[in-house]
Amino acid sequence: MLADQPFLDVLWTGFLLFLWVGWVFLVVLVLMDVLRRHDISGWSKALWTLAIVVVPWLGVLVYLISQGDGMSQRRLEALEHSQQRAFDRSQPPAAGNGAGAADEIQRAKALLDSGTITAAEFESLKQRALA
C-alpha cells in the first residue's frame, strides 16, 4: 500500500503524525496541571479548561506563558512527594518499645546464622536496634 505513495508524502505524513501526538500530549499535560492545582478555585479551573477546549492553541499558549514556571514547580513537588511516599513505605515502622528492638535483633541473628551478614555487622545492627 505504501509502495504507491511517494517517499516525501510518507515522510511528511509521519512528521505531521509526530506533531499531532506531541500536541495531544501537551494539551493533556496542561489539562492535568490545571485540574491538579490546589491554589485556584473550581471556577478558575473551569475557565482554563473551557479556554483550552474552545480555543486550544490560544488557551494552551496563554496557560504556558502565564503558568509555565508554576507548572514545572508543581510537577517537581509532586515528584518529590511521590518519592518520599515510596521511601516511607519501604522503611520499616519505627518502634519505640523493646519488642521492636527485640524483633530487629532476632532478624539480625537469623541473618547472621544464615551467613548473610558477619558478626561485626550483627553487632552494629544490634547496637542500632538498642539505641
C-alpha positions as CSV (number, residue, x, y, z in Angstrom):
1,M,0.0,0.0,0.0
2,L,2.8,2.4,0.8
3,A,4.5,1.5,-2.4
4,D,2.0,3.7,-4.3
5,Q,2.9,6.8,-2.2
6,P,6.0,8.9,-3.0
7,F,8.6,8.9,-0.2
8,L,8.3,12.6,0.7
9,D,4.5,12.1,1.2
10,V,5.1,9.3,3.6
11,L,7.8,11.4,5.4
12,W,5.5,14.4,5.6
13,T,2.7,12.2,7.0
14,G,5.0,10.8,9.6
15,F,6.1,14.3,10.6
16,L,2.5,15.5,10.9
17,L,1.6,12.5,13.0
18,F,4.6,13.2,15.2
19,L,3.4,16.8,15.7
20,W,-0.1,15.7,16.4
21,V,0.9,13.3,19.1
22,G,3.1,16.0,20.6
23,W,0.2,18.4,20.6
24,V,-2.2,15.9,22.2
25,F,0.5,15.2,24.9
26,L,0.9,18.9,25.5
27,V,-2.9,19.5,25.9
28,V,-3.2,16.6,28.2
29,L,-0.3,17.8,30.3
30,V,-1.7,21.3,30.6
31,L,-5.2,20.0,31.5
32,M,-3.7,17.7,34.1
33,D,-1.9,20.6,35.6
34,V,-5.0,22.8,35.7
35,L,-7.1,20.1,37.3
36,R,-4.5,19.1,39.9
37,R,-3.9,22.6,41.2
38,H,-4.9,23.4,44.7
39,D,-4.2,27.1,44.6
40,I,-7.0,28.1,42.3
41,S,-10.8,27.8,42.6
42,G,-13.0,25.5,40.8
43,W,-14.3,28.4,38.6
44,S,-10.8,29.2,37.5
45,K,-10.2,25.5,36.6
46,A,-13.4,25.5,34.6
47,L,-12.4,28.7,32.8
48,W,-9.0,27.4,31.9
49,T,-10.4,24.1,30.8
50,L,-13.0,25.9,28.7
51,A,-10.4,28.1,27.1
52,I,-8.2,25.0,26.3
53,V,-11.1,23.1,24.8
54,V,-12.8,26.0,22.9
55,V,-9.6,27.8,21.6
56,P,-6.9,25.1,22.1
57,W,-3.9,26.9,20.5
58,L,-4.5,30.2,22.3
59,G,-5.6,28.6,25.5
60,V,-2.6,26.3,25.8
61,L,-0.2,29.1,24.7
62,V,-1.6,31.6,27.2
63,Y,-1.5,29.0,30.0
64,L,2.1,28.0,29.3
65,I,3.2,31.6,29.1
66,S,1.4,32.7,32.3
67,Q,1.7,29.5,34.4
68,G,4.8,27.7,32.9
69,D,7.1,28.3,35.9
70,G,4.5,27.2,38.4
71,M,3.7,24.2,36.3
72,S,7.3,22.9,36.5
73,Q,7.5,23.7,40.2
74,R,4.2,21.8,40.9
75,R,5.5,18.8,38.8
76,L,8.8,18.8,40.8
77,E,6.9,18.9,44.1
78,A,4.6,16.1,43.1
79,L,7.6,14.0,42.0
80,E,9.4,14.7,45.3
81,H,6.3,13.8,47.3
82,S,5.8,10.5,45.4
83,Q,9.4,9.6,46.0
84,Q,9.1,10.4,49.7
85,R,6.0,8.3,50.0
86,A,7.7,5.4,48.2
87,F,10.7,5.7,50.6
88,D,8.4,5.9,53.6
89,R,6.7,2.7,52.5
90,S,10.0,0.9,52.0
91,Q,11.2,1.7,55.6
92,P,10.0,-0.5,58.5
93,P,8.0,1.4,61.0
94,A,10.0,2.8,63.9
95,A,9.2,1.0,67.1
96,G,9.5,2.9,70.4
97,N,9.3,-0.2,72.6
98,G,11.6,-3.1,73.5
99,A,9.5,-5.5,71.4
100,G,10.5,-3.7,68.2
101,A,14.2,-3.8,69.2
102,A,13.9,-7.5,70.1
103,D,12.4,-8.2,66.7
104,E,15.2,-6.4,64.9
105,I,17.8,-8.2,66.9
106,Q,16.1,-11.5,66.1
107,R,16.0,-10.8,62.4
108,A,19.7,-9.8,62.5
109,K,20.5,-13.0,64.4
110,A,18.7,-15.0,61.7
111,L,20.8,-13.2,59.0
112,L,24.0,-14.0,61.0
113,D,23.0,-17.6,61.3
114,S,22.3,-17.9,57.6
115,G,25.7,-16.4,56.8
116,T,24.3,-13.3,55.1
117,I,26.0,-10.9,57.5
118,T,29.2,-11.0,59.5
119,A,29.4,-10.9,63.3
120,A,30.6,-7.3,63.2
121,E,27.5,-6.3,61.1
122,F,25.3,-8.2,63.6
123,E,26.8,-6.2,66.5
124,S,26.2,-3.0,64.5
125,L,22.6,-3.9,63.8
126,K,22.1,-4.9,67.5
127,Q,23.5,-1.6,68.8
128,R,21.3,0.4,66.3
129,A,18.2,-1.5,67.5
130,L,19.0,-0.9,71.1
131,A,19.7,2.8,70.6
